[in-house]
C-alpha cells in the first residue's frame, strides 16, 4: 500500500505544535513543507497560505538560520501581495503587512525602501486605523526619516506621534516619541525644545519601569540631555 503524503493542513498542524511553543527553528521546516503543499493545491498567491507565510516570516525573524535578507524581504512582499488581493490595497490588514515589509527592509539597512512602505501604512492608518496603530507607525516612520537625514520631516512625525494619541495614562509610545523628537531637535540645534522632550522621555521611562534607572535607554537619554546644556 502506497503511503499518502501529508496535506497542507496536516503539515501546518505539525508546525503549530512547535510554533505555539516558540520553537521557531523546529517549526520552520514544517511551515515550509506546508507552504509548498499549499502552493501546489491553490497557487502561490492564495489567501489560504497567508497564516503559514506569516508564521514563516515570524520564525525567520526570531531565529538565526542563515536566511538571506533578500529571502525575508521577498516573503514579506509576497504576503503583502496576498493581503492587497484579498482585503484591498487600503485595508488595515494591508497596512499591517506594509509595516512588516518595512521591518524586513530595515533589517537589511534599506532605509529608503522601508520609508516608502511606512508612508503607505501611515496613510491607511490615518483614514481607517485606531489612533495607537497610527501613531506607532508615525513614530517608526519618523525614526527611519531621522536615520536618513530628513530631520525636519522626522520632527513633524515624532511630534504627531507624541501628541496624537490620548496618552494621559503613561504609555511606552510616549517614551519612543518624545525621545525621538528630542534627538531630532538636538541634531537641529534646538537645545531648549530638545531638553523639554528628553526630560519627558526620561521621566516616563523611569515611571513605566522603575528598574530602568540603569537601562541602556535611560543612559542614552541622559547622555543626550547633557548635550543640551550648551
CORURQUI-V36730 format. One line per field, one symbol per residue. phi: phi as a letter, one per 20 degrees, with the letter a starting at -180 (. if undefined). psi: psi as a letter, one per 30 degrees, with the letter a starting at -180 (. if undefined). burial: I if it has 24 or more other ideal C-beta (glycine too) atoms within 12 Angstrom, else O. Layout:
phi: ???
psi: ???
burial: ???
This chain:
phi: .ffeffegfffffffgfeffemeffffgffffffffffffecofdfffeffffffffffffdcddmfffffffffffffffffffedofdefgffffffffffffffdmefffffgfffffggffgeceffffffffffffgfffffeneffffgfffffffdfefdfegbgfffgfffffffffffemdfffffgffffffffffffcgeegdffffffffffgffeed
psi: kkkkkkaeeeeeeeeeeeefggieeeeeeeeeeeeeeeeeeflfgkfffeeeeeeeeeeeegliggkleeeeeeeeeeeeeeeeeefkfgleeeeefeeeeeeeeefggieeeeeeeeeeeeeeeeeflleeeeeeeeeeeeeeeefggieeeeeeeeeeeefekjhekkkfeeeeeeeeeeeeeeeggieeeeeeeeeeeeeeeeeejfggegleeeeeeeeeeeffi.
burial: OOOOOOOIOOIIOIIOOIIOOOOIOOIIOIIIIIIIIIOOOOOOOIOIIIIIIIIIIIIIIOOOOOIOOOOIIOIIIIIIIIIIOOOOOOIIIIIIIIIIIIIIIIIOOIIOIIIOIIIIIIOIIIOOIOOOIIIIIIIIIIIIIIIOOIIOIIIIIIIIIIOIIOIOOOIIIIIIIIIIIIIIIIIIOIOOIIIOIIIIIIOIIOOIOOOOOOOOIIOOIIOIIOOIOO
